[in-house]
Amino acid sequence: MLPLLAMLVPLVAPVVQAVAPIVQSVVETAGSIAKDVVKFGLDNISKGIDKHLESIKAPDSQTKEPISY
């Protein structure tokens, strides 16, 4: 078994070297996409919080004063 493995290593090594940059590129692209998705989600959460805070500070229809909590 070991001699067979020793014979296969020289054959497999070039394939691994050829495929490694492709795998690295795919991983980097997936990481970039994931980072963009997280940033988009956090931006939307931030906008939602800002909108909510604005609604809390909106003037009361009767007093025209900002509502304080």
PyMOL Python script that loads the backbone (N, CA, C, O; Angstrom):
from pymol import cmd

cmd.read_pdbstr("""\
ATOM      1  N   MET A   1       0.828  -1.199   0.000  1.00  0.00           N
ATOM      2  CA  MET A   1       0.000   0.000   0.000  1.00  0.00           C
ATOM      3  C   MET A   1       0.865   1.252   0.000  1.00  0.00           C
ATOM      4  O   MET A   1       0.588   2.203  -0.730  1.00  0.00           O
ATOM      5  N   LEU A   2       1.898   1.250   0.808  1.00  0.00           N
ATOM      6  CA  LEU A   2       2.780   2.409   0.894  1.00  0.00           C
ATOM      7  C   LEU A   2       3.522   2.665  -0.412  1.00  0.00           C
ATOM      8  O   LEU A   2       3.643   3.822  -0.814  1.00  0.00           O
ATOM      9  N   PRO A   3       4.024   1.633  -1.093  1.00  0.00           N
ATOM     10  CA  PRO A   3       4.675   1.906  -2.381  1.00  0.00           C
ATOM     11  C   PRO A   3       3.699   2.498  -3.408  1.00  0.00           C
ATOM     12  O   PRO A   3       4.084   3.346  -4.212  1.00  0.00           O
ATOM     13  N   LEU A   4       2.460   2.057  -3.380  1.00  0.00           N
ATOM     14  CA  LEU A   4       1.457   2.604  -4.291  1.00  0.00           C
ATOM     15  C   LEU A   4       1.226   4.082  -3.999  1.00  0.00           C
ATOM     16  O   LEU A   4       1.136   4.893  -4.921  1.00  0.00           O
ATOM     17  N   LEU A   5       1.132   4.427  -2.747  1.00  0.00           N
ATOM     18  CA  LEU A   5       0.957   5.817  -2.342  1.00  0.00           C
ATOM     19  C   LEU A   5       2.165   6.651  -2.751  1.00  0.00           C
ATOM     20  O   LEU A   5       2.015   7.781  -3.214  1.00  0.00           O
ATOM     21  N   ALA A   6       3.347   6.103  -2.584  1.00  0.00           N
ATOM     22  CA  ALA A   6       4.572   6.806  -2.970  1.00  0.00           C
ATOM     23  C   ALA A   6       4.602   7.054  -4.476  1.00  0.00           C
ATOM     24  O   ALA A   6       5.155   8.058  -4.926  1.00  0.00           O
ATOM     25  N   MET A   7       4.021   6.160  -5.249  1.00  0.00           N
ATOM     26  CA  MET A   7       3.984   6.351  -6.709  1.00  0.00           C
ATOM     27  C   MET A   7       2.932   7.392  -7.100  1.00  0.00           C
ATOM     28  O   MET A   7       3.101   8.088  -8.101  1.00  0.00           O
ATOM     29  N   LEU A   8       1.873   7.506  -6.340  1.00  0.00           N
ATOM     30  CA  LEU A   8       0.795   8.432  -6.679  1.00  0.00           C
ATOM     31  C   LEU A   8       1.118   9.879  -6.319  1.00  0.00           C
ATOM     32  O   LEU A   8       0.613  10.798  -6.965  1.00  0.00           O
ATOM     33  N   VAL A   9       1.937  10.095  -5.314  1.00  0.00           N
ATOM     34  CA  VAL A   9       2.238  11.457  -4.866  1.00  0.00           C
ATOM     35  C   VAL A   9       2.774  12.326  -6.000  1.00  0.00           C
ATOM     36  O   VAL A   9       2.284  13.442  -6.170  1.00  0.00           O
ATOM     37  N   PRO A  10       3.754  11.876  -6.786  1.00  0.00           N
ATOM     38  CA  PRO A  10       4.237  12.734  -7.880  1.00  0.00           C
ATOM     39  C   PRO A  10       3.168  13.023  -8.939  1.00  0.00           C
ATOM     40  O   PRO A  10       3.237  14.043  -9.624  1.00  0.00           O
ATOM     41  N   LEU A  11       2.197  12.141  -9.075  1.00  0.00           N
ATOM     42  CA  LEU A  11       1.134  12.363 -10.055  1.00  0.00           C
ATOM     43  C   LEU A  11       0.078  13.336  -9.532  1.00  0.00           C
ATOM     44  O   LEU A  11      -0.482  14.122 -10.297  1.00  0.00           O
ATOM     45  N   VAL A  12      -0.187  13.282  -8.248  1.00  0.00           N
ATOM     46  CA  VAL A  12      -1.240  14.097  -7.651  1.00  0.00           C
ATOM     47  C   VAL A  12      -0.760  15.514  -7.352  1.00  0.00           C
ATOM     48  O   VAL A  12      -1.546  16.458  -7.427  1.00  0.00           O
ATOM     49  N   ALA A  13       0.506  15.676  -7.017  1.00  0.00           N
ATOM     50  CA  ALA A  13       1.036  16.983  -6.622  1.00  0.00           C
ATOM     51  C   ALA A  13       0.788  18.068  -7.665  1.00  0.00           C
ATOM     52  O   ALA A  13       0.355  19.156  -7.286  1.00  0.00           O
ATOM     53  N   PRO A  14       1.037  17.842  -8.960  1.00  0.00           N
ATOM     54  CA  PRO A  14       0.771  18.910  -9.939  1.00  0.00           C
ATOM     55  C   PRO A  14      -0.715  19.278 -10.029  1.00  0.00           C
ATOM     56  O   PRO A  14      -1.061  20.437 -10.257  1.00  0.00           O
ATOM     57  N   VAL A  15      -1.571  18.298  -9.852  1.00  0.00           N
ATOM     58  CA  VAL A  15      -3.011  18.564  -9.891  1.00  0.00           C
ATOM     59  C   VAL A  15      -3.401  19.455  -8.715  1.00  0.00           C
ATOM     60  O   VAL A  15      -4.168  20.404  -8.873  1.00  0.00           O
ATOM     61  N   VAL A  16      -2.874  19.146  -7.550  1.00  0.00           N
ATOM     62  CA  VAL A  16      -3.160  19.953  -6.364  1.00  0.00           C
ATOM     63  C   VAL A  16      -2.635  21.366  -6.567  1.00  0.00           C
ATOM     64  O   VAL A  16      -3.315  22.331  -6.218  1.00  0.00           O
ATOM     65  N   GLN A  17      -1.442  21.504  -7.124  1.00  0.00           N
ATOM     66  CA  GLN A  17      -0.872  22.831  -7.372  1.00  0.00           C
ATOM     67  C   GLN A  17      -1.691  23.605  -8.396  1.00  0.00           C
ATOM     68  O   GLN A  17      -1.788  24.829  -8.308  1.00  0.00           O
ATOM     69  N   ALA A  18      -2.276  22.916  -9.359  1.00  0.00           N
ATOM     70  CA  ALA A  18      -3.084  23.586 -10.377  1.00  0.00           C
ATOM     71  C   ALA A  18      -4.441  24.014  -9.821  1.00  0.00           C
ATOM     72  O   ALA A  18      -4.968  25.059 -10.200  1.00  0.00           O
ATOM     73  N   VAL A  19      -4.993  23.223  -8.940  1.00  0.00           N
ATOM     74  CA  VAL A  19      -6.330  23.492  -8.407  1.00  0.00           C
ATOM     75  C   VAL A  19      -6.288  24.492  -7.249  1.00  0.00           C
ATOM     76  O   VAL A  19      -7.268  25.202  -7.021  1.00  0.00           O
ATOM     77  N   ALA A  20      -5.199  24.560  -6.529  1.00  0.00           N
ATOM     78  CA  ALA A  20      -5.103  25.412  -5.339  1.00  0.00           C
ATOM     79  C   ALA A  20      -5.443  26.877  -5.612  1.00  0.00           C
ATOM     80  O   ALA A  20      -6.196  27.455  -4.828  1.00  0.00           O
ATOM     81  N   PRO A  21      -4.932  27.521  -6.684  1.00  0.00           N
ATOM     82  CA  PRO A  21      -5.302  28.926  -6.921  1.00  0.00           C
ATOM     83  C   PRO A  21      -6.792  29.116  -7.203  1.00  0.00           C
ATOM     84  O   PRO A  21      -7.378  30.136  -6.839  1.00  0.00           O
ATOM     85  N   ILE A  22      -7.392  28.131  -7.850  1.00  0.00           N
ATOM     86  CA  ILE A  22      -8.827  28.215  -8.147  1.00  0.00           C
ATOM     87  C   ILE A  22      -9.620  28.152  -6.842  1.00  0.00           C
ATOM     88  O   ILE A  22     -10.544  28.937  -6.628  1.00  0.00           O
ATOM     89  N   VAL A  23      -9.252  27.220  -5.983  1.00  0.00           N
ATOM     90  CA  VAL A  23      -9.928  27.088  -4.692  1.00  0.00           C
ATOM     91  C   VAL A  23      -9.739  28.361  -3.872  1.00  0.00           C
ATOM     92  O   VAL A  23     -10.681  28.844  -3.244  1.00  0.00           O
ATOM     93  N   GLN A  24      -8.526  28.902  -3.878  1.00  0.00           N
ATOM     94  CA  GLN A  24      -8.251  30.129  -3.132  1.00  0.00           C
ATOM     95  C   GLN A  24      -9.108  31.277  -3.653  1.00  0.00           C
ATOM     96  O   GLN A  24      -9.641  32.060  -2.866  1.00  0.00           O
ATOM     97  N   SER A  25      -9.243  31.382  -4.965  1.00  0.00           N
ATOM     98  CA  SER A  25     -10.051  32.440  -5.568  1.00  0.00           C
ATOM     99  C   SER A  25     -11.522  32.299  -5.176  1.00  0.00           C
ATOM    100  O   SER A  25     -12.186  33.286  -4.858  1.00  0.00           O
ATOM    101  N   VAL A  26     -12.017  31.078  -5.200  1.00  0.00           N
ATOM    102  CA  VAL A  26     -13.415  30.828  -4.828  1.00  0.00           C
ATOM    103  C   VAL A  26     -13.647  31.200  -3.362  1.00  0.00           C
ATOM    104  O   VAL A  26     -14.659  31.815  -3.026  1.00  0.00           O
ATOM    105  N   VAL A  27     -12.716  30.828  -2.505  1.00  0.00           N
ATOM    106  CA  VAL A  27     -12.849  31.142  -1.078  1.00  0.00           C
ATOM    107  C   VAL A  27     -12.817  32.651  -0.862  1.00  0.00           C
ATOM    108  O   VAL A  27     -13.605  33.180  -0.078  1.00  0.00           O
ATOM    109  N   GLU A  28     -11.910  33.351  -1.551  1.00  0.00           N
ATOM    110  CA  GLU A  28     -11.831  34.810  -1.410  1.00  0.00           C
ATOM    111  C   GLU A  28     -13.113  35.479  -1.910  1.00  0.00           C
ATOM    112  O   GLU A  28     -13.612  36.416  -1.287  1.00  0.00           O
ATOM    113  N   THR A  29     -13.642  34.996  -3.035  1.00  0.00           N
ATOM    114  CA  THR A  29     -14.881  35.560  -3.579  1.00  0.00           C
ATOM    115  C   THR A  29     -16.046  35.325  -2.618  1.00  0.00           C
ATOM    116  O   THR A  29     -16.841  36.229  -2.363  1.00  0.00           O
ATOM    117  N   ALA A  30     -16.138  34.115  -2.093  1.00  0.00           N
ATOM    118  CA  ALA A  30     -17.213  33.811  -1.143  1.00  0.00           C
ATOM    119  C   ALA A  30     -17.083  34.682   0.102  1.00  0.00           C
ATOM    120  O   ALA A  30     -18.085  35.163   0.631  1.00  0.00           O
ATOM    121  N   GLY A  31     -15.867  34.885   0.567  1.00  0.00           N
ATOM    122  CA  GLY A  31     -15.644  35.749   1.727  1.00  0.00           C
ATOM    123  C   GLY A  31     -16.047  37.179   1.453  1.00  0.00           C
ATOM    124  O   GLY A  31     -16.627  37.847   2.308  1.00  0.00           O
ATOM    125  N   SER A  32     -15.736  37.649   0.252  1.00  0.00           N
ATOM    126  CA  SER A  32     -16.090  39.019  -0.132  1.00  0.00           C
ATOM    127  C   SER A  32     -17.605  39.185  -0.206  1.00  0.00           C
ATOM    128  O   SER A  32     -18.153  40.188   0.251  1.00  0.00           O
ATOM    129  N   ILE A  33     -18.270  38.197  -0.783  1.00  0.00           N
ATOM    130  CA  ILE A  33     -19.734  38.244  -0.879  1.00  0.00           C
ATOM    131  C   ILE A  33     -20.346  38.224   0.522  1.00  0.00           C
ATOM    132  O   ILE A  33     -21.267  38.988   0.812  1.00  0.00           O
ATOM    133  N   ALA A  34     -19.836  37.356   1.381  1.00  0.00           N
ATOM    134  CA  ALA A  34     -20.361  37.275   2.751  1.00  0.00           C
ATOM    135  C   ALA A  34     -20.170  38.602   3.478  1.00  0.00           C
ATOM    136  O   ALA A  34     -21.058  39.053   4.201  1.00  0.00           O
ATOM    137  N   LYS A  35     -19.012  39.225   3.285  1.00  0.00           N
ATOM    138  CA  LYS A  35     -18.746  40.513   3.939  1.00  0.00           C
ATOM    139  C   LYS A  35     -19.736  41.569   3.444  1.00  0.00           C
ATOM    140  O   LYS A  35     -20.242  42.365   4.235  1.00  0.00           O
ATOM    141  N   ASP A  36     -20.014  41.578   2.127  1.00  0.00           N
ATOM    142  CA  ASP A  36     -20.966  42.541   1.571  1.00  0.00           C
ATOM    143  C   ASP A  36     -22.378  42.301   2.107  1.00  0.00           C
ATOM    144  O   ASP A  36     -23.105  43.249   2.403  1.00  0.00           O
ATOM    145  N   VAL A  37     -22.757  41.038   2.227  1.00  0.00           N
ATOM    146  CA  VAL A  37     -24.091  40.704   2.741  1.00  0.00           C
ATOM    147  C   VAL A  37     -24.233  41.166   4.192  1.00  0.00           C
ATOM    148  O   VAL A  37     -25.258  41.736   4.567  1.00  0.00           O
ATOM    149  N   VAL A  38     -23.216  40.921   4.996  1.00  0.00           N
ATOM    150  CA  VAL A  38     -23.255  41.349   6.399  1.00  0.00           C
ATOM    151  C   VAL A  38     -23.317  42.869   6.480  1.00  0.00           C
ATOM    152  O   VAL A  38     -24.088  43.419   7.266  1.00  0.00           O
ATOM    153  N   LYS A  39     -22.505  43.553   5.668  1.00  0.00           N
ATOM    154  CA  LYS A  39     -22.503  45.021   5.675  1.00  0.00           C
ATOM    155  C   LYS A  39     -23.875  45.557   5.271  1.00  0.00           C
ATOM    156  O   LYS A  39     -24.382  46.495   5.886  1.00  0.00           O
ATOM    157  N   PHE A  40     -24.479  44.963   4.234  1.00  0.00           N
ATOM    158  CA  PHE A  40     -25.806  45.377   3.787  1.00  0.00           C
ATOM    159  C   PHE A  40     -26.825  45.192   4.915  1.00  0.00           C
ATOM    160  O   PHE A  40     -27.650  46.071   5.166  1.00  0.00           O
ATOM    161  N   GLY A  41     -26.760  44.046   5.587  1.00  0.00           N
ATOM    162  CA  GLY A  41     -27.685  43.783   6.689  1.00  0.00           C
ATOM    163  C   GLY A  41     -27.508  44.763   7.831  1.00  0.00           C
ATOM    164  O   GLY A  41     -28.487  45.269   8.379  1.00  0.00           O
ATOM    165  N   LEU A  42     -26.255  45.033   8.193  1.00  0.00           N
ATOM    166  CA  LEU A  42     -26.003  45.980   9.284  1.00  0.00           C
ATOM    167  C   LEU A  42     -26.436  47.386   8.905  1.00  0.00           C
ATOM    168  O   LEU A  42     -26.958  48.121   9.744  1.00  0.00           O
ATOM    169  N   ASP A  43     -26.225  47.772   7.642  1.00  0.00           N
ATOM    170  CA  ASP A  43     -26.678  49.092   7.190  1.00  0.00           C
ATOM    171  C   ASP A  43     -28.194  49.207   7.308  1.00  0.00           C
ATOM    172  O   ASP A  43     -28.709  50.232   7.753  1.00  0.00           O
ATOM    173  N   ASN A  44     -28.906  48.153   6.910  1.00  0.00           N
ATOM    174  CA  ASN A  44     -30.373  48.181   6.995  1.00  0.00           C
ATOM    175  C   ASN A  44     -30.844  48.222   8.445  1.00  0.00           C
ATOM    176  O   ASN A  44     -31.809  48.915   8.767  1.00  0.00           O
ATOM    177  N   ILE A  45     -30.168  47.484   9.315  1.00  0.00           N
ATOM    178  CA  ILE A  45     -30.524  47.521  10.737  1.00  0.00           C
ATOM    179  C   ILE A  45     -30.301  48.926  11.279  1.00  0.00           C
ATOM    180  O   ILE A  45     -31.133  49.456  12.015  1.00  0.00           O
ATOM    181  N   SER A  46     -29.175  49.523  10.911  1.00  0.00           N
ATOM    182  CA  SER A  46     -28.860  50.880  11.365  1.00  0.00           C
ATOM    183  C   SER A  46     -29.911  51.875  10.874  1.00  0.00           C
ATOM    184  O   SER A  46     -30.350  52.742  11.629  1.00  0.00           O
ATOM    185  N   LYS A  47     -30.314  51.747   9.607  1.00  0.00           N
ATOM    186  CA  LYS A  47     -31.347  52.644   9.067  1.00  0.00           C
ATOM    187  C   LYS A  47     -32.670  52.446   9.802  1.00  0.00           C
ATOM    188  O   LYS A  47     -33.382  53.410  10.085  1.00  0.00           O
ATOM    189  N   GLY A  48     -32.992  51.195  10.107  1.00  0.00           N
ATOM    190  CA  GLY A  48     -34.223  50.912  10.837  1.00  0.00           C
ATOM    191  C   GLY A  48     -34.212  51.513  12.231  1.00  0.00           C
ATOM    192  O   GLY A  48     -35.217  52.053  12.693  1.00  0.00           O
ATOM    193  N   ILE A  49     -33.071  51.417  12.897  1.00  0.00           N
ATOM    194  CA  ILE A  49     -32.946  52.009  14.234  1.00  0.00           C
ATOM    195  C   ILE A  49     -33.072  53.524  14.141  1.00  0.00           C
ATOM    196  O   ILE A  49     -33.769  54.142  14.946  1.00  0.00           O
ATOM    197  N   ASP A  50     -32.395  54.126  13.153  1.00  0.00           N
ATOM    198  CA  ASP A  50     -32.488  55.583  12.980  1.00  0.00           C
ATOM    199  C   ASP A  50     -33.932  56.013  12.743  1.00  0.00           C
ATOM    200  O   ASP A  50     -34.393  57.005  13.308  1.00  0.00           O
ATOM    201  N   LYS A  51     -34.644  55.258  11.900  1.00  0.00           N
ATOM    202  CA  LYS A  51     -36.040  55.588  11.597  1.00  0.00           C
ATOM    203  C   LYS A  51     -36.894  55.480  12.862  1.00  0.00           C
ATOM    204  O   LYS A  51     -37.754  56.321  13.121  1.00  0.00           O
ATOM    205  N   HIS A  52     -36.640  54.437  13.635  1.00  0.00           N
ATOM    206  CA  HIS A  52     -37.395  54.249  14.873  1.00  0.00           C
ATOM    207  C   HIS A  52     -37.125  55.401  15.842  1.00  0.00           C
ATOM    208  O   HIS A  52     -38.050  55.930  16.458  1.00  0.00           O
ATOM    209  N   LEU A  53     -35.857  55.784  15.974  1.00  0.00           N
ATOM    210  CA  LEU A  53     -35.524  56.887  16.879  1.00  0.00           C
ATOM    211  C   LEU A  53     -36.162  58.190  16.415  1.00  0.00           C
ATOM    212  O   LEU A  53     -36.596  58.996  17.239  1.00  0.00           O
ATOM    213  N   GLU A  54     -36.219  58.402  15.108  1.00  0.00           N
ATOM    214  CA  GLU A  54     -36.882  59.603  14.586  1.00  0.00           C
ATOM    215  C   GLU A  54     -38.365  59.584  14.931  1.00  0.00           C
ATOM    216  O   GLU A  54     -38.940  60.618  15.274  1.00  0.00           O
ATOM    217  N   SER A  55     -38.986  58.409  14.841  1.00  0.00           N
ATOM    218  CA  SER A  55     -40.420  58.335  15.145  1.00  0.00           C
ATOM    219  C   SER A  55     -40.672  58.586  16.629  1.00  0.00           C
ATOM    220  O   SER A  55     -41.705  59.148  16.995  1.00  0.00           O
ATOM    221  N   ILE A  56     -39.752  58.179  17.472  1.00  0.00           N
ATOM    222  CA  ILE A  56     -39.904  58.429  18.909  1.00  0.00           C
ATOM    223  C   ILE A  56     -39.792  59.920  19.195  1.00  0.00           C
ATOM    224  O   ILE A  56     -40.494  60.439  20.062  1.00  0.00           O
ATOM    225  N   LYS A  57     -38.916  60.611  18.476  1.00  0.00           N
ATOM    226  CA  LYS A  57     -38.691  62.035  18.712  1.00  0.00           C
ATOM    227  C   LYS A  57     -39.680  62.921  17.959  1.00  0.00           C
ATOM    228  O   LYS A  57     -39.611  64.146  18.056  1.00  0.00           O
ATOM    229  N   ALA A  58     -40.597  62.315  17.213  1.00  0.00           N
ATOM    230  CA  ALA A  58     -41.552  63.101  16.429  1.00  0.00           C
ATOM    231  C   ALA A  58     -42.455  63.895  17.365  1.00  0.00           C
ATOM    232  O   ALA A  58     -42.815  63.410  18.438  1.00  0.00           O
ATOM    233  N   PRO A  59     -42.820  65.097  16.974  1.00  0.00           N
ATOM    234  CA  PRO A  59     -43.691  65.909  17.830  1.00  0.00           C
ATOM    235  C   PRO A  59     -45.055  65.252  18.030  1.00  0.00           C
ATOM    236  O   PRO A  59     -45.604  64.628  17.122  1.00  0.00           O
ATOM    237  N   ASP A  60     -45.575  65.404  19.217  1.00  0.00           N
ATOM    238  CA  ASP A  60     -46.910  64.915  19.527  1.00  0.00           C
ATOM    239  C   ASP A  60     -47.912  65.812  18.798  1.00  0.00           C
ATOM    240  O   ASP A  60     -47.718  67.026  18.729  1.00  0.00           O
ATOM    241  N   SER A  61     -48.969  65.233  18.260  1.00  0.00           N
ATOM    242  CA  SER A  61     -49.913  66.020  17.460  1.00  0.00           C
ATOM    243  C   SER A  61     -50.639  67.080  18.292  1.00  0.00           C
ATOM    244  O   SER A  61     -51.071  68.091  17.739  1.00  0.00           O
ATOM    245  N   GLN A  62     -50.784  66.879  19.599  1.00  0.00           N
ATOM    246  CA  GLN A  62     -51.503  67.855  20.420  1.00  0.00           C
ATOM    247  C   GLN A  62     -50.579  68.917  21.008  1.00  0.00           C
ATOM    248  O   GLN A  62     -50.939  70.093  21.055  1.00  0.00           O
ATOM    249  N   THR A  63     -49.402  68.518  21.450  1.00  0.00           N
ATOM    250  CA  THR A  63     -48.532  69.464  22.147  1.00  0.00           C
ATOM    251  C   THR A  63     -47.482  70.093  21.237  1.00  0.00           C
ATOM    252  O   THR A  63     -46.910  71.129  21.576  1.00  0.00           O
ATOM    253  N   LYS A  64     -47.228  69.492  20.113  1.00  0.00           N
ATOM    254  CA  LYS A  64     -46.183  69.927  19.183  1.00  0.00           C
ATOM    255  C   LYS A  64     -44.796  69.906  19.824  1.00  0.00           C
ATOM    256  O   LYS A  64     -43.844  70.470  19.285  1.00  0.00           O
ATOM    257  N   GLU A  65     -44.699  69.264  20.958  1.00  0.00           N
ATOM    258  CA  GLU A  65     -43.408  69.115  21.631  1.00  0.00           C
ATOM    259  C   GLU A  65     -42.892  67.698  21.380  1.00  0.00           C
ATOM    260  O   GLU A  65     -43.678  66.765  21.211  1.00  0.00           O
ATOM    261  N   PRO A  66     -41.589  67.546  21.357  1.00  0.00           N
ATOM    262  CA  PRO A  66     -41.053  66.183  21.204  1.00  0.00           C
ATOM    263  C   PRO A  66     -41.487  65.297  22.369  1.00  0.00           C
ATOM    264  O   PRO A  66     -41.519  65.728  23.522  1.00  0.00           O
ATOM    265  N   ILE A  67     -41.811  64.077  22.047  1.00  0.00           N
ATOM    266  CA  ILE A  67     -42.202  63.125  23.077  1.00  0.00           C
ATOM    267  C   ILE A  67     -40.932  62.660  23.773  1.00  0.00           C
ATOM    268  O   ILE A  67     -39.978  62.259  23.106  1.00  0.00           O
ATOM    269  N   SER A  68     -40.902  62.706  25.090  1.00  0.00           N
ATOM    270  CA  SER A  68     -39.726  62.233  25.821  1.00  0.00           C
ATOM    271  C   SER A  68     -40.113  60.997  26.615  1.00  0.00           C
ATOM    272  O   SER A  68     -41.184  60.924  27.216  1.00  0.00           O
ATOM    273  N   TYR A  69     -39.226  60.048  26.598  1.00  0.00           N
ATOM    274  CA  TYR A  69     -39.469  58.799  27.318  1.00  0.00           C
ATOM    275  C   TYR A  69     -38.458  58.643  28.406  1.00  0.00           C
ATOM    276  O   TYR A  69     -38.485  57.652  29.136  1.00  0.00           O
TER     277      TYR A  69
END
""", "prot")
cmd.dss("prot")
cmd.show_as("cartoon", "prot")
cmd.util.cbc("prot")
cmd.orient("prot")
